[in-house]
């Protein structure tokens, strides 16, 4: 079956702009989590959506937001981009959201803010 | 809350030699523990996980890890590494409730020398 699909793979934006990233989970998976990966901070948890509801949230400013649709696809939005938002954004899906089932990660979207 | 510490940022090792990547965690509640691998320009792939039961967990690609509750450690080992094992390895921890998020360590870059 198809894996977790993230689009686009690469993105270049200008400081101050906004961006929307998309994640399509594995069919049947209802939980989608988002992580930001940078060389300095490593993998940091952004938020998790389960059945269209945000269930967990990390310590990121309000400029970072997300949503999940009825088909479990998720989007994350970053407004007023800053240079420090340059990162690899990873999406992971799981069947029930329970960590014991493990997460399946997408290949990520690499965002560069100039 | 949980946290995880990977003690080595880089581990160089010769091909066919054994390797151990160290991981310590902190938590006031029961945990699940994971090791993920990330190859260049890819997302994370689950190597193995400890949920309960036997403290020695075997994973893919010949890797294994041992859960040590008294030392709060979950070190990853492989008896003989190959060039193809060159990657970044992440230890991760989560609580055991279905709503728990996965927290990742800072990663260990494993480089294999021929």
Interface residues (C-beta under 8 A of the other chain):
Chain A: X4 X33 X35 X42 X43 X45 X48 X50 X55 X56 X58 X90 X92 X96 X97 X98 X99 X100 X102 X103 X104 X105 X106 X107 X108
Chain B: X32 X34 X36 X41 X42 X43 X44 X45 X46 X49 X51 X90 X94 X95 X96 X98 X99 X100 X101 X102 X103 X104 X105 X106 X107
